[in-house]
Amino acid sequence: MKSKTLMSLAAAVALVVPSAGITTANGAAGLYVFGDINGDGTVDATDASAVLAAYASISSGQDSPLYTYQESAADVNGDGFVDAVDASMILSYYAYASVSEEEAVFSDFLEQHGMKQKPSDEDNGGEHNTPSPVAAQPELVQAPAVGGAEYTLPRIDSEYADMFWIGDSRTVGLSYNVAIDYLGEIGVGIALLNRNHDSICQIRNKTVVFNLGVNDLHNIRAYLNWYNSLPDEFLDTNKVIVLSVNPCSGTYQRLNSGIEDFNNTMKDGLDSRITFLDSYGYLNWKGFSTGDGLHYTSGTYIDIYNFVNDSINNETVSE
């Protein structure tokens, strides 16, 4: 089955980092471990999700749902803010620790990526000092020259109400930069589709964008079977788009060969009623930037959204 292509162009390890002393809101001394928001002894996707939830609340003018000690644990880069950068570093560590054959220490991981943790009171001789963080600069991946070709992105249109996204942390990250409707979860893969199969199949009269695969590239056949077994009523009443898995950089650049294999297999195997959209090729053509090699900066997330929105609106299709 030949799909049409729009051409608009395991578990986290236990932490071995020292805890640091803080003063809680009621003045009692407490302990926290950097990145371990829920205090279960590991730094994982659950902690990143808690950081993103707090960031969303703070950004909308609401109070943070975190206690003081949790906010201290959440501010992993020590810049005094709990935001998407902290969540991104936690996710990056979690992904690394899940596949690393060696014990992954969060503090070492942060320093390897250009960020230093806040010193503890004990390290400061009992004095609490404001840290001077060394912030990692976003990594810019330069686009290769493409014969003088030019692609002009349209203005962003976050009011495209008929679009619904389904995806992993990259979709969650997109939602913090563009007002999308979405079903998303950090650190997931095909399991998200399996758990929500019945609800997804009830969607009607939408452009449904699936943005998954980077967390379980080996499950390509499971993805194909899931997409191609979607009921006729779903495929016939929605515009269904499978977004290519987008590229990585830095320490995650090693994933790109597997990503390319995943995308090629997906493109050739999808039902003809499903559109495969090659955002991977577009980002490599245009250039993209990341904060950790895996998750994108605000500008790149907006570029991805613009690319999808432009492709849908222009309807330039090649069989």
C-alpha positions, -999 to +999 in steps of 0.1 A: +000+000+000+014+034-011+007+063+012+004+098+000+031+123+012+025+160+017+055+176+001+052+212+015+079+201+029+144+005+309+132+021+337+151+049+353+180+041+377+180+050+414+198+083+421+232+084+437+233+121+441+236+138+475+206+155+488+208+191+498+194+209+528+166+235+523+142+254+545+106+246+539+077+271+539+070+265+576+107+270+585+115+233+591+147+220+576+142+194+549+160+174+523+156+171+486+173+154+457+176+173+425+151+162+399+132+139+422+100+159+425+078+132+440+105+118+463+103+082+452+141+080+448+143+081+410+143+109+384+120+099+356+091+110+333+068+114+363+090+141+377+092+158+343+055+158+341+052+174+375+076+202+364+056+209+333+024+210+353+039+235+377+053+256+348+019+257+332+003+269+364+029+296+370+027+307+333-010+312+336-007+333+367-018+305+392+001+293+422+025+265+418+012+231+429+046+222+443+057+226+478+088+247+485+111+217+487+097+203+455+103+235+437+140+234+449+142+198+435+125+209+403+149+238+396+176+215+383+196+241+364+196+265+394+184+296+375+156+303+401+128+293+378+108+260+374+102+258+337+103+236+305+141+237+305+142+219+338+116+193+325+137+189+294+168+181+313+150+156+335+135+139+304+169+138+287+185+122+318+156+097+320+161+087+284+198+083+288+196+064+321+170+040+306+195+027+280+228+033+297+248+002+307+265+021+334+251+037+365+238+072+355+244+099+381+221+129+376+246+155+388+272+141+364+247+142+336+239+178+342+275+189+342+281+170+310+254+191+294+268+224+306+247+229+338+259+229+373+237+222+403+231+246+431+256+240+459+241+227+491+242+246+524+268+221+537+290+228+507+288+265+514+298+261+550+262+264+562+255+296+543+228+297+517+241+315+486+223+322+454+238+300+427+255+311+396+243+286+371+262+278+339+233+275+315+235+253+285+230+271+252+205+256+228+223+236+201+217+249+167+218+223+139+228+241+107+208+232+076+227+219+046+227+239+014+199+228-009+206+243-043+194+277-034+159+264-026+138+286-004+109+277+019+089+305+034+070+296+066+035+311+070+025+330+100+015+308+129-022+301+132-029+287+166-066+290+160-067+260+137-094+244+158-099+213+136-064+199+144-059+174+171-024+160+181-016+127+197+020+122+209+048+120+234+070+146+251+076+163+218+038+169+215+037+181+252+066+205+244+047+217+214+017+224+235+037+249+256+045+269+226+014+266+204-023+265+216-030+230+203-056+204+213-038+172+221-036+139+239+000+136+250+022+119+276+059+121+284+080+090+277+054+070+259+052+051+226+027+026+211+013+020+246-004+054+245-023+044+213-032+010+228-045+025+260-066+051+243-077+032+212-114+033+218-114+071+226-092+079+196-115+060+173-145+082+184-128+113+169-147+128+140-142+156+115-107+165+127-072+166+113-056+140+136-018+143+137+001+113+152+035+124+165+051+093+181+079+069+176+111+083+191+107+064+224+103+029+208+117+029+173+118-009+174+080-011+174+076+000+138+055-030+129+032-025+159+027+012+148+019+001+112-006-025+124-023+000+147-026+027+121-037+004+093-063-013+115-081+020+124-118+016+116-131+028+082-154+054+098-124+070+116-103+071+084-131+083+062-144+111+085-110+125+095-079+137+078-053+114+093-017+124+093+013+104+106+041+128+113+076+115+107+098+110+138+119+142+138+157+143+140+179+144+171+213+161+176+242+160+201+244+128+221+211+116+206+223+120+170+230+082+171+193+077+169+189+093+135+198+062+114+171+043+132+147+072+128+153+072+091+146+035+089+114+040+109+102+068+087+109+050+054+091+019+066+062+040+078+060+060+046+058+028+024+035+008+047+006+031+056-029+027+043-035+050+013-061+070+034-033+080+058-010+109+049+027+105+059+041+140+065+079+143+062+088+169+089+121+151+094+132+160+059+119+195+064+138+201+096+170+188+081+164+211+051+157+242+072+177+236+103+165+231+139+177+237+174+173+217+206+180+222+243+192+187+250+195+170+216+161+154+219+136+182+227+133+213+207+135+250+214+104+272+211+113+284+176+117+249+163+084+237+178+067+267+161+084+257+128+070+222+131+035+234+138+038+259+109+050+232+086+021+209+094-005+237+093+009+250+060+010+215+045-027+209+054-038+243+041-018+241+008-028+205+001+002+199-021+002+162-025+025+138-042+016+101-047 
